[in-house]
Amino acid sequence: MQRKASPTVTPEMADQIRLLKAQGLYHHQIAALLEINQGRVSEVVTGKLHPPGEERQSTLDI
């Protein structure tokens, strides 16, 4: 039986994770809502993945 891979956390998802954490949700609750691994939530919250204020590349061609 293969494990289901956790989707890649995007910068937008990271913003949502930080918002949900600020609202008082636990890591396991956030992970269940976003269907990702609790470890990815922890990495975002601790700043190891997509730190706050991280420079983002724009996806818009202006």
Beta strands, then each sheet from edge to edge (+ up, - down):
end
